[in-house]
Amino acid sequence: MRLNREIETGPDKSQPVVYNLKNHLFSFELIFAIDNAFPGMWVKNDKGEVVYGSVQPEVKEGLEILQKMYNDRLILPSMV
């Protein structure tokens, strides 16, 4: 079985680059990734600890962006 996610080092070798190979084309992952938030994924934090991305503080800003997009009708209710 092949994993849906791969983690590799970014160009400056300091930040992980996370790809979700399963459904990245039609999701909102990039909105979260802008702020280094990775909901639904296990990632390493600044201390090197493995943490669940969905409960990290960085996710809040992505949720606020999505809420604004929904309220502005940029996201259709049928997409939710």
Phi and psi in degrees as GROMACS dihedral restraints (atoms count N, CA, C in turn):
[ dihedral_restraints ]
;  ai    aj    ak    al  type     phi  dphi    fc
    3     4     5     6     1   -99.3    20    10
    4     5     6     7     1   140.0    20    10
    6     7     8     9     1   -71.9    20    10
    7     8     9    10     1   150.6    20    10
    9    10    11    12     1   -83.9    20    10
   10    11    12    13     1   -17.0    20    10
   12    13    14    15     1  -123.1    20    10
   13    14    15    16     1   140.6    20    10
   15    16    17    18     1  -124.7    20    10
   16    17    18    19     1   141.2    20    10
   18    19    20    21     1  -119.4    20    10
   19    20    21    22     1   128.7    20    10
   21    22    23    24     1  -141.5    20    10
   22    23    24    25     1   168.9    20    10
   24    25    26    27     1   -84.0    20    10
   25    26    27    28     1   141.1    20    10
   27    28    29    30     1   -72.5    20    10
   28    29    30    31     1  -178.9    20    10
   30    31    32    33     1   -58.3    20    10
   31    32    33    34     1   -35.2    20    10
   33    34    35    36     1   -92.0    20    10
   34    35    36    37     1     6.4    20    10
   36    37    38    39     1    64.4    20    10
   37    38    39    40     1    11.8    20    10
   39    40    41    42     1  -108.7    20    10
   40    41    42    43     1   -26.5    20    10
   42    43    44    45     1  -114.8    20    10
   43    44    45    46     1   138.2    20    10
   45    46    47    48     1   -73.0    20    10
   46    47    48    49     1   144.7    20    10
   48    49    50    51     1  -106.0    20    10
   49    50    51    52     1   124.0    20    10
   51    52    53    54     1  -113.4    20    10
   52    53    54    55     1   129.6    20    10
   54    55    56    57     1  -118.8    20    10
   55    56    57    58     1   136.9    20    10
   57    58    59    60     1  -107.3    20    10
   58    59    60    61     1   105.5    20    10
   60    61    62    63     1   -80.2    20    10
   61    62    63    64     1    -8.1    20    10
   63    64    65    66     1   -79.1    20    10
   64    65    66    67     1   -50.4    20    10
   66    67    68    69     1  -145.6    20    10
   67    68    69    70     1    41.2    20    10
   69    70    71    72     1   -73.2    20    10
   70    71    72    73     1   -19.0    20    10
   72    73    74    75     1   -72.8    20    10
   73    74    75    76     1   -32.5    20    10
   75    76    77    78     1  -121.8    20    10
   76    77    78    79     1    41.7    20    10
   78    79    80    81     1  -129.7    20    10
   79    80    81    82     1   178.8    20    10
   81    82    83    84     1  -103.5    20    10
   82    83    84    85     1    18.2    20    10
   84    85    86    87     1   -57.8    20    10
   85    86    87    88     1   -36.9    20    10
   87    88    89    90     1   -64.7    20    10
   88    89    90    91     1   -31.6    20    10
   90    91    92    93     1   -62.4    20    10
   91    92    93    94     1   -40.1    20    10
   93    94    95    96     1   -75.0    20    10
   94    95    96    97     1   -39.4    20    10
   96    97    98    99     1   -63.3    20    10
   97    98    99   100     1   -26.8    20    10
   99   100   101   102     1   -54.9    20    10
  100   101   102   103     1   -37.6    20    10
  102   103   104   105     1  -101.3    20    10
  103   104   105   106     1    22.1    20    10
  105   106   107   108     1    56.4    20    10
  106   107   108   109     1    39.8    20    10
  108   109   110   111     1  -110.9    20    10
  109   110   111   112     1   134.8    20    10
  111   112   113   114     1  -135.1    20    10
  112   113   114   115     1    73.6    20    10
  114   115   116   117     1   -62.7    20    10
  115   116   117   118     1   143.5    20    10
  117   118   119   120     1    81.8    20    10
  118   119   120   121     1     3.8    20    10
  120   121   122   123     1  -126.3    20    10
  121   122   123   124     1   150.3    20    10
  123   124   125   126     1   -92.0    20    10
  124   125   126   127     1   125.7    20    10
  126   127   128   129     1  -134.1    20    10
  127   128   129   130     1   164.4    20    10
  129   130   131   132     1   -91.5    20    10
  130   131   132   133     1   134.6    20    10
  132   133   134   135     1   -87.5    20    10
  133   134   135   136     1  -173.6    20    10
  135   136   137   138     1   -61.4    20    10
  136   137   138   139     1   -25.3    20    10
  138   139   140   141     1   -88.2    20    10
  139   140   141   142     1    -0.7    20    10
  141   142   143   144     1    84.4    20    10
  142   143   144   145     1     7.0    20    10
  144   145   146   147     1   -84.3    20    10
  145   146   147   148     1   145.2    20    10
  147   148   149   150     1   -84.3    20    10
  148   149   150   151     1   122.4    20    10
  150   151   152   153     1  -131.1    20    10
  151   152   153   154     1   157.6    20    10
  153   154   155   156     1   -83.8    20    10
  154   155   156   157     1   121.1    20    10
  156   157   158   159     1   -61.1    20    10
  157   158   159   160     1   -29.5    20    10
  159   160   161   162     1   -65.6    20    10
  160   161   162   163     1   -23.2    20    10
  162   163   164   165     1  -107.9    20    10
  163   164   165   166     1    13.5    20    10
  165   166   167   168     1   -85.2    20    10
  166   167   168   169     1   149.0    20    10
  168   169   170   171     1   -58.1    20    10
  169   170   171   172     1   -28.1    20    10
  171   172   173   174     1   -64.4    20    10
  172   173   174   175     1   -22.1    20    10
  174   175   176   177     1   -68.8    20    10
  175   176   177   178     1   -28.5    20    10
  177   178   179   180     1   -58.1    20    10
  178   179   180   181     1   -43.4    20    10
  180   181   182   183     1   -64.4    20    10
  181   182   183   184     1   -40.6    20    10
  183   184   185   186     1   -62.9    20    10
  184   185   186   187     1   -39.6    20    10
  186   187   188   189     1   -65.0    20    10
  187   188   189   190     1   -37.0    20    10
  189   190   191   192     1   -65.9    20    10
  190   191   192   193     1   -38.9    20    10
  192   193   194   195     1   -64.1    20    10
  193   194   195   196     1   -45.4    20    10
  195   196   197   198     1   -64.2    20    10
  196   197   198   199     1   -38.0    20    10
  198   199   200   201     1   -63.0    20    10
  199   200   201   202     1   -43.3    20    10
  201   202   203   204     1   -63.6    20    10
  202   203   204   205     1   -43.1    20    10
  204   205   206   207     1   -61.3    20    10
  205   206   207   208     1   -40.2    20    10
  207   208   209   210     1   -66.3    20    10
  208   209   210   211     1   -46.3    20    10
  210   211   212   213     1   -63.7    20    10
  211   212   213   214     1   -32.1    20    10
  213   214   215   216     1   -84.0    20    10
  214   215   216   217     1     6.4    20    10
  216   217   218   219     1    61.6    20    10
  217   218   219   220     1    29.8    20    10
  219   220   221   222     1   -84.4    20    10
  220   221   222   223     1   -18.9    20    10
  222   223   224   225     1  -116.0    20    10
  223   224   225   226     1   120.8    20    10
  225   226   227   228     1   -73.7    20    10
  226   227   228   229     1   144.0    20    10
  228   229   230   231     1   -55.8    20    10
  229   230   231   232     1   -29.8    20    10
  231   232   233   234     1   -69.6    20    10
  232   233   234   235     1   -15.2    20    10
  234   235   236   237     1   -84.2    20    10
  235   236   237   238     1   -15.9    20    10
